[in-house]
């Protein structure tokens, strides 16, 4: 009689240049799964070399980043398909990003949960989020369970895959050929959740990355009248052809090219009550946020020393740039000292 569990559990994520968070995440997960597939989108920080040391339990898929989150996730789906076809057991696939950590309770009971959803003919499990932000020292400044439940656990089946949302492939949905039979994982006393852990302000560079690749908001794409012109401007001024290359430029550039600086400053209040232009996307309530966050990404997160001083006072009803800078960089940082003059 076979002593194998009735299902096999796989784990998958995609990453790029996030060695420490990938290491922390994966070492927590590996004891509770049977196999893992990691899609690396061109890391140069040692991530690939470290992942190779975890073979054969961890399969590394090497890929070049091309601004398609759909393509990256389908790359791990293709690898999981091979693992699933080689097994005589059904495959339950657990997914997350490298900064999304399954709770201790969820990991402890993962196999039982996986077996239960399969036996109950559920193929799509949503897990509650716990949002955690840290300050410049890595100390937690906010951590609370939210209402959002993210689809993280699936029953694998042939031809399951990700598809783009709306007008680009920045955000994605899962296509399940047999149809969605979903369940929300009951979070008993805060036991079953995933922690989305990030540094305060880290969302801003990610937002402008998404805006460059997908037009802003929930993949506005061509609905955004300046999207293509902005991509062309970035390529002319920085030589960057992908969103990640653009974010690296913003991170490393000692000075922003004047035309990009003009764009960021002009869009910094877009969609707020201090913006005098008519709303462009009344049906897209978050369509403006990622364009606003371009300004914050460069002038608060990456290069506070370049902040136009007149805007600190001018925009104070919208955002306290001094407080934002203090939380991200610390009160004694060179940028903060410069702002104090």
C-alpha positions as CSV (number, residue, x, y, z in Angstrom):
1,X,0.0,0.0,0.0
2,X,1.3,3.4,-0.9
3,X,2.3,5.8,1.9
4,X,2.4,8.8,-0.3
5,X,0.1,11.7,0.5
6,X,-3.0,11.9,-1.8
7,X,-1.8,15.1,-3.4
8,X,1.5,16.7,-4.3
9,X,2.1,20.3,-3.4
10,X,4.1,22.6,-5.7
11,X,5.2,26.2,-5.1
12,X,6.0,28.9,-7.7
13,X,7.1,32.5,-7.8
14,X,8.9,34.8,-10.2
15,X,11.7,37.2,-9.1
16,X,14.4,39.5,-10.2
17,X,17.3,40.9,-8.1
18,X,15.6,40.2,-4.8
19,X,18.0,37.5,-3.4
20,X,17.4,38.2,0.3
21,X,13.6,38.2,0.1
22,X,13.5,35.2,-2.2
23,X,15.9,33.3,0.2
24,X,13.8,34.2,3.2
25,X,10.5,33.2,1.5
26,X,11.7,30.0,0.0
27,X,13.5,28.6,3.0
28,X,10.2,29.0,5.0
29,X,8.2,27.3,2.3
30,X,10.4,24.4,1.1
31,X,9.8,22.1,4.2
32,X,6.1,22.1,3.4
33,X,6.0,21.5,-0.3
34,X,7.2,18.7,-2.6
35,X,8.7,20.8,-5.4
36,X,9.2,24.5,-6.3
37,X,9.6,26.3,-9.5
38,X,11.3,29.8,-9.5
39,X,11.2,31.9,-12.6
40,X,14.1,34.4,-12.5
41,X,13.8,37.3,-14.9
42,X,17.4,38.2,-15.3
43,X,18.9,38.7,-11.8
44,X,22.5,39.8,-11.5
45,X,22.6,39.8,-7.7
46,X,23.5,36.1,-7.2
47,X,19.9,34.9,-7.0
48,X,20.3,32.4,-9.9
49,X,23.5,30.9,-8.4
50,X,21.9,30.4,-5.0
51,X,18.7,28.8,-6.5
52,X,20.8,26.3,-8.4
53,X,22.2,25.0,-5.1
54,X,18.6,23.9,-4.2
55,X,18.2,21.5,-7.1
56,X,16.5,19.1,-7.6
57,X,13.7,20.1,-5.3
58,X,13.8,23.7,-6.7
59,X,13.7,24.0,-10.5
60,X,15.1,27.3,-11.8
61,X,13.7,28.7,-15.0
62,X,15.9,31.5,-16.4
63,X,14.2,34.2,-18.5
64,X,14.8,37.7,-19.8
65,X,12.4,40.3,-18.5
66,X,10.1,41.8,-21.3
67,X,7.5,43.7,-19.3
68,X,5.0,40.8,-19.3
69,X,4.0,39.5,-15.9
70,X,1.7,37.1,-17.7
71,X,4.6,35.6,-19.6
72,X,6.7,35.3,-16.5
73,X,3.9,33.5,-14.6
74,X,3.1,31.2,-17.5
75,X,6.8,30.3,-17.6
76,X,6.3,28.7,-14.2
77,X,3.0,27.2,-15.2
78,X,4.8,25.4,-18.1
79,X,7.4,24.0,-15.7
80,X,4.7,22.9,-13.2
81,X,2.9,21.1,-16.0
82,X,5.9,18.9,-16.5
83,X,6.1,18.1,-12.8
84,X,2.3,17.4,-12.7
85,X,2.4,15.1,-15.7
86,X,5.2,13.1,-14.1
87,X,3.3,12.4,-11.0
88,X,0.5,9.9,-10.3
89,X,-1.0,12.3,-7.8
90,X,-3.0,15.5,-8.3
91,X,-1.0,18.7,-8.0
92,X,-1.9,21.6,-5.8
93,X,0.0,24.7,-6.8
94,X,0.8,27.4,-4.2
95,X,2.0,30.8,-5.5
96,X,3.1,34.1,-4.2
97,X,5.5,36.9,-4.9
98,X,8.8,37.0,-3.0
99,X,7.5,39.6,-0.5
100,X,4.3,37.6,0.2
101,X,4.9,35.3,3.1
102,X,2.5,32.5,4.0
103,X,1.7,32.6,7.7
104,X,3.2,30.0,10.1
105,X,-0.3,28.5,10.6
106,X,-1.0,28.3,6.8
107,X,2.3,26.5,6.2
108,X,1.7,24.1,9.1
109,X,-1.7,23.1,7.8
110,X,-0.9,23.5,4.1
111,X,-1.1,19.8,3.2
112,X,-4.4,19.3,5.0
113,X,-5.9,22.4,3.3
114,X,-4.6,21.2,-0.1
115,X,-6.1,17.8,0.4
116,X,-9.4,19.2,1.6
117,X,-9.9,21.6,-1.4
118,X,-9.2,18.7,-3.8
119,X,-11.6,16.4,-2.1
120,X,-14.3,19.1,-2.0
121,X,-13.8,19.8,-5.7
122,X,-12.6,23.4,-5.1
123,X,-9.9,24.5,-7.5
124,X,-9.2,28.1,-6.6
125,X,-8.4,29.2,-3.0
126,X,-8.3,32.9,-1.9
127,X,-6.2,33.8,1.1
128,X,-6.5,36.9,3.3
129,X,-3.8,39.5,3.3
130,X,-1.9,41.0,6.2
131,X,-0.3,44.3,5.1
132,X,3.0,45.1,6.8
133,X,5.2,48.1,6.2
134,X,8.7,48.8,7.6
135,X,10.6,52.0,8.1
136,X,14.2,53.0,7.2
137,X,15.6,50.7,9.9
138,X,13.4,47.7,8.9
139,X,11.2,48.2,12.0
140,X,7.5,47.5,11.5
141,X,5.4,50.7,11.4
142,X,2.1,49.2,10.3
143,X,0.8,45.7,10.2
144,X,-2.8,44.7,10.0
145,X,-5.1,42.1,8.5
146,X,-7.0,43.4,5.5
147,X,-10.2,42.5,3.7
148,X,-8.4,41.6,0.4
149,X,-8.2,37.9,-0.3
150,X,-5.7,37.0,-3.0
151,X,-6.0,33.8,-5.2
152,X,-2.8,32.0,-4.2
153,X,-3.6,28.2,-4.2
154,X,-4.9,26.3,-7.3
155,X,-5.6,22.7,-8.4
156,X,-3.5,22.2,-11.5
157,X,-5.2,21.0,-14.6
158,X,-4.1,20.9,-18.3
159,X,-4.1,24.2,-20.1
160,X,-4.5,26.3,-17.0
161,X,-2.7,29.6,-17.6
162,X,-2.6,33.3,-16.9
163,X,-4.1,36.0,-19.2
164,X,-3.7,39.7,-19.3
165,X,-6.2,42.1,-17.6
166,X,-7.8,44.9,-19.7
167,X,-5.2,46.5,-22.0
168,X,-1.8,45.0,-21.1
169,X,0.0,42.2,-19.3
170,X,1.1,44.0,-16.2
171,X,-1.7,42.5,-14.1
172,X,-3.1,39.1,-14.8
173,X,-6.0,36.7,-14.1
174,X,-5.9,32.9,-14.0
175,X,-7.8,31.1,-16.7
176,X,-9.0,27.6,-15.5
177,X,-10.4,25.5,-18.4
178,X,-12.8,23.6,-16.3
179,X,-14.3,26.7,-14.7
180,X,-13.6,28.4,-11.4
181,X,-14.8,26.7,-8.2
182,X,-13.6,29.0,-5.6
183,X,-13.4,29.2,-1.8
184,X,-12.1,31.8,0.6
185,X,-9.8,30.2,3.2
186,X,-11.5,30.7,6.5
187,X,-9.1,32.7,8.7
188,X,-9.6,31.3,12.1
189,X,-8.3,33.8,14.8
190,X,-5.8,35.3,12.4
191,X,-4.1,31.9,11.7
192,X,-4.4,31.6,7.9
193,X,-3.2,34.6,5.9
194,X,-0.3,35.8,3.8
195,X,1.8,38.7,4.9
196,X,2.6,41.3,2.2
197,X,5.8,42.8,3.7
198,X,7.4,45.8,2.1
199,X,9.4,48.9,3.0
200,X,7.3,52.1,3.3
201,X,7.2,53.8,-0.1
202,X,8.4,50.8,-2.0
203,X,5.1,50.8,-3.8
204,X,6.0,54.0,-5.7
205,X,8.9,52.6,-7.8
206,X,6.6,49.6,-8.6
207,X,3.8,51.9,-9.6
208,X,5.9,53.8,-12.2
209,X,7.2,50.5,-13.4
210,X,3.6,49.4,-14.0
211,X,2.7,52.7,-15.6
212,X,5.5,52.5,-18.0
213,X,4.6,48.9,-19.0
214,X,0.8,49.1,-18.8
215,X,-0.4,52.7,-19.0
216,X,-1.2,53.2,-15.3
217,X,-4.0,52.1,-13.0
218,X,-5.4,48.7,-13.8
219,X,-3.7,48.4,-17.2
220,X,-5.1,51.5,-18.9
221,X,-2.9,50.9,-21.9
222,X,-3.9,52.9,-25.0
223,X,-6.7,54.5,-23.0
224,X,-4.0,56.7,-21.4
225,X,-3.4,59.5,-24.0
226,X,0.2,60.1,-23.0
227,X,1.4,56.5,-22.4
228,X,3.1,55.8,-25.7
229,X,4.7,59.3,-25.7
230,X,6.0,58.7,-22.2
231,X,7.5,55.4,-23.2
232,X,9.2,57.2,-26.2
233,X,10.4,60.0,-23.9
234,X,11.9,57.5,-21.4
235,X,13.7,55.6,-24.2
236,X,15.1,58.8,-25.7
237,X,16.3,60.2,-22.3
238,X,17.5,57.1,-20.5
239,X,18.0,54.3,-23.2
240,X,15.7,52.0,-21.1
241,X,13.5,49.7,-23.1
242,X,11.9,47.9,-20.2
243,X,10.2,49.0,-17.0
244,X,12.8,47.5,-14.8
245,X,15.6,49.2,-16.7
246,X,13.8,52.5,-16.3
247,X,13.4,52.0,-12.5
248,X,17.1,51.1,-12.3
249,X,17.9,54.4,-14.1
250,X,15.7,56.3,-11.6
251,X,17.5,54.6,-8.7
252,X,21.0,55.3,-10.0
253,X,20.7,58.6,-11.8
254,X,22.3,61.5,-10.0
255,X,20.1,63.9,-11.9
256,X,16.8,63.5,-13.7
257,X,16.7,64.6,-17.4
258,X,14.8,67.9,-17.6
259,X,12.0,66.6,-19.8
260,X,11.3,63.7,-17.4
261,X,11.5,66.1,-14.4
262,X,8.9,68.3,-16.1
263,X,6.7,65.3,-16.7
264,X,6.9,64.0,-13.1
265,X,6.2,67.4,-11.6
266,X,3.3,68.1,-13.9
267,X,1.6,64.8,-13.0
268,X,2.3,64.8,-9.3
269,X,-1.3,65.9,-8.4
270,X,-3.1,64.1,-11.2
271,X,-6.6,63.0,-10.1
272,X,-6.5,64.7,-6.7
273,X,-8.7,67.5,-5.5
274,X,-5.8,69.9,-6.3
275,X,-5.7,68.9,-9.9
276,X,-7.5,71.3,-12.2
277,X,-7.8,69.1,-15.3
278,X,-11.0,67.2,-16.0
279,X,-10.9,63.5,-15.0
280,X,-9.8,61.4,-17.9
281,X,-11.0,58.0,-16.6
282,X,-14.1,58.4,-14.4
283,X,-14.7,54.7,-14.5
284,X,-11.1,53.9,-13.4
285,X,-10.8,55.2,-9.9
286,X,-7.2,54.2,-9.5
287,X,-6.1,55.1,-13.0
288,X,-4.2,58.2,-11.9
289,X,-2.3,56.9,-8.8
290,X,0.5,55.2,-10.6
291,X,1.3,58.4,-12.6
292,X,1.3,60.5,-9.4
293,X,3.7,58.0,-7.8
294,X,6.3,58.6,-10.5
295,X,7.1,61.9,-8.7
296,X,7.2,60.2,-5.3
297,X,9.4,57.4,-6.6
298,X,12.1,59.8,-7.8
299,X,11.9,62.8,-5.5
300,X,11.1,61.1,-2.2
301,X,12.1,57.4,-2.5
302,X,15.3,57.6,-4.7
303,X,16.6,61.2,-4.7
304,X,15.1,63.5,-2.0
305,X,18.1,65.8,-2.5
306,X,16.7,66.7,-5.9
307,X,13.2,67.7,-4.6
308,X,12.3,71.2,-5.7
309,X,12.1,73.0,-2.3
310,X,9.1,75.2,-3.3
311,X,7.0,72.1,-3.7
312,X,7.5,71.0,-0.1
313,X,5.5,73.9,1.1
314,X,3.2,74.2,-1.9
315,X,2.0,70.6,-1.7
316,X,1.7,70.3,2.0
317,X,-2.1,69.9,2.0
318,X,-1.7,67.0,-0.4
319,X,1.3,65.2,1.2
320,X,3.9,65.9,3.8
321,X,7.1,65.2,1.9
322,X,9.2,65.8,4.9
323,X,7.4,63.2,6.9
324,X,7.5,60.7,4.0
325,X,11.3,61.2,3.6
326,X,11.9,60.8,7.4
327,X,10.0,57.5,7.4
328,X,11.9,56.1,4.4
329,X,15.4,57.5,4.9
330,X,15.6,58.4,8.6
331,X,16.0,61.8,10.3
332,X,19.8,61.8,10.0
333,X,20.0,60.9,6.3
334,X,21.9,63.3,3.9
335,X,18.6,64.0,2.0
336,X,16.8,65.0,5.2
337,X,19.7,67.3,6.2
338,X,19.5,68.9,2.8
339,X,15.8,69.5,3.2
340,X,16.3,71.1,6.6
341,X,18.4,74.0,5.2
